[in-house]
């Protein structure tokens, strides 16, 4: 059985499980892609109006729909903090702790600040969402990681997967463990060893 078929079967089983769990709403399975999504009742959506004309919580909903339609299993979990001062991330992407961060402008530190915040929330997978196409460029991602890595308290050691969604499309899914270069770290990737660019190379069975 192909890995894509196994994943589709796993996703459907998770869809059935979540459909029977009263803690989750909007449980959806995409017949075409095999992706599944669900939202915990205690997940908090930011009601503040964003720069791009929608509530900031709606950015998360857009990302969830895009990733489900692309074949991912994305679950927005409860954000009822276990104790005061404890930071949690948005949920799970294919069972990885995941945080969605929206980039709304062209600020120099926007990407690095969001990445550092996601790591502080114990995310190993980050989805950077650019609602407006003109705010995204591969160079901006690379520069943002460099800035984050240069900060004494901002190292991205635990970040192993980075997805970039621009507008209505998934642009890149970079999985450090699945890169074609042995032992590739974020810093090594930025040096473009052997001419490779981590933001254009995706795992072979990833849909982009």
C-alpha positions in Angstrom: 0.0 0.0 0.0 1.4 3.4 -0.9 2.2 5.9 1.8 -0.5 8.3 0.4 -3.1 5.5 0.7 -2.0 4.8 4.3 -2.3 8.4 5.2 -5.8 8.7 3.6 -6.9 5.7 5.6 -5.5 7.1 8.9 -7.2 10.4 8.2 -10.5 8.8 7.6 -10.2 6.8 10.9 -9.4 10.1 12.7 -12.4 11.7 11.0 -14.7 8.9 12.3 -13.2 9.2 15.8 -13.6 13.0 16.0 -17.1 12.8 14.5 -18.2 10.9 17.6 -16.4 13.2 20.1 -18.7 15.9 21.4 -15.7 18.2 22.1 -15.1 18.8 18.4 -17.1 20.7 15.9 -16.8 21.3 12.1 -15.3 17.8 11.7 -14.7 17.5 7.9 -13.3 14.9 5.6 -12.2 15.9 2.1 -13.0 13.1 -0.4 -10.7 14.4 -3.0 -7.6 14.9 -1.0 -8.1 12.6 1.9 -7.5 15.5 4.3 -9.4 16.0 7.5 -10.0 18.9 9.9 -11.7 19.6 13.2 -12.0 22.3 15.8 -12.2 21.8 19.6 -15.0 23.7 21.3 -12.5 25.4 23.5 -10.3 26.7 20.8 -10.1 30.5 20.9 -10.6 32.5 17.8 -9.3 36.1 17.9 -12.2 38.4 17.2 -10.0 41.5 16.6 -10.2 43.0 13.1 -7.0 42.3 11.1 -5.2 44.5 8.7 -6.4 42.6 5.7 -10.1 43.1 6.4 -11.2 40.0 8.3 -11.1 39.0 12.0 -7.8 37.5 12.9 -9.5 34.3 14.0 -10.8 33.8 10.5 -7.2 33.6 9.2 -7.0 30.3 11.1 -10.2 29.1 9.5 -8.8 29.9 6.0 -5.6 28.0 6.7 -7.5 25.0 8.1 -9.6 24.8 4.9 -6.6 25.1 2.6 -4.6 22.4 4.4 -7.5 20.0 4.6 -8.1 20.4 0.9 -4.4 19.7 0.3 -4.5 16.4 2.1 -3.4 17.3 5.7 -4.9 16.3 9.0 -5.2 19.5 10.9 -6.9 19.8 14.3 -7.3 23.0 16.2 -7.2 22.0 19.9 -8.4 23.5 23.2 -6.7 26.6 24.3 -7.9 26.4 27.8 -4.4 26.8 29.4 -3.5 24.1 31.9 -2.1 26.7 34.3 -1.3 30.4 34.5 1.7 31.4 32.3 1.7 28.2 30.3 1.8 28.8 26.6 0.1 26.3 24.2 0.0 26.1 20.4 -3.0 26.0 18.1 -3.2 22.3 17.7 -1.9 19.4 15.6 -0.8 19.0 12.0 -0.4 15.3 11.1 0.2 14.7 14.9 2.9 17.4 15.2 2.4 20.3 17.6 1.5 23.2 15.3 1.0 26.9 15.4 -0.5 29.2 12.8 1.0 32.7 12.5 -0.3 35.4 10.2 2.0 37.9 8.5 -0.1 41.0 7.8 2.4 43.6 6.7 6.0 44.2 5.6 7.7 44.7 8.9 11.4 43.7 9.0 11.0 41.7 12.2 7.5 40.2 11.5 8.6 36.7 10.4 11.3 36.3 13.0 9.0 37.5 15.8 6.2 35.1 14.8 8.6 32.1 14.5 10.1 32.8 18.0 6.7 33.2 19.5 5.6 29.8 18.0 8.6 28.0 19.4 7.8 29.6 22.8 4.4 28.0 22.4 6.1 24.6 22.1 5.3 24.2 18.4 7.6 22.0 16.3 5.6 22.8 13.1 4.7 26.4 12.1 2.3 27.6 9.4 3.1 31.1 8.2 0.0 32.6 6.5 0.3 35.6 4.2 -3.2 36.8 3.4 -1.8 39.3 0.8 0.5 38.0 -2.0 2.6 41.1 -2.0 3.7 40.5 1.6 5.4 37.2 0.8 8.8 36.4 -0.8 11.2 33.5 -0.2 13.9 36.0 0.7 11.7 37.4 3.5 11.4 33.9 5.0 15.1 33.3 4.8 15.8 36.7 6.4 13.3 36.1 9.1 14.9 32.8 10.1 18.3 34.4 10.1 17.1 37.1 12.4 15.4 34.6 14.7 18.5 32.4 14.8 20.8 35.4 15.6 18.8 36.2 18.7 20.3 34.7 21.9 16.9 33.6 23.1 15.4 32.9 19.7 17.0 29.8 18.4 14.7 27.6 16.3 16.2 24.3 17.4 12.9 22.6 18.0 11.3 23.8 14.7 11.3 20.9 12.3 8.6 21.7 9.8 7.6 25.0 8.2 4.6 25.5 5.9 3.9 28.7 4.0 0.4 29.6 2.8 -0.1 32.6 0.6 -3.6 33.8 -0.2 -5.5 30.6 -1.1 -2.5 28.3 -1.8 0.0 26.2 0.0 3.4 27.4 -1.4 5.9 25.3 0.6 6.1 22.5 3.0 9.6 22.1 4.3 10.3 19.1 6.5 13.8 19.2 8.0 13.7 15.4 8.6 12.7 14.6 5.0 15.1 16.9 3.1 17.4 15.3 0.5 20.5 16.5 2.3 21.7 14.3 5.2 21.5 16.1 8.6 20.1 19.3 7.2 19.4 21.9 9.9 17.8 25.2 9.3 21.1 27.0 9.5 22.8 24.5 7.1 19.8 24.8 4.8 20.2 28.6 4.7 23.7 28.1 3.3 22.1 26.3 0.4 24.5 23.4 0.5 25.0 21.8 -2.9 22.9 24.6 -4.4 19.7 23.4 -2.6 17.2 25.8 -1.3 15.1 24.5 1.6 12.1 26.6 0.6 11.8 25.1 -2.9 12.4 21.4 -2.0 9.6 19.4 -0.6 9.2 15.8 0.5 8.4 13.7 -2.6 4.9 12.7 -1.4 3.9 16.2 -0.2 1.3 18.0 -2.2 2.1 21.6 -2.7 
